[in-house]
């Protein structure tokens, strides 16, 4: 399990960190994005409806679980923080590895 926290989908499977790889974490986050300048009420409504579906649709939850995806449903502010954090983490890896573009 590469996420920081154990997965409900794979109960009993230890995380990398708990298996001796201190600080190891690699997770994929999925999100919905809208064009810049989309009015806040539209973003809010899209988020509310998406979270409602993720929480209340057994078919959607089952299809995602079958693909190994745990549904969470977070706020637009939380996904923005997650994206910025992941970009900063990857940037550190790129700089430490001295990876350069063409």
Buried (B, 14 or more C-beta within 10 A) or exposed (E): BEBBEBBEBEEEEEBBBBEEEEEBBEEEEEEEEEEEEEEEEEBEEBBEEBBEBBEEEEEBBEEBBEEEEBBEEBEBEEBEEBEEEEEEEEEEEEEEEEEEEE
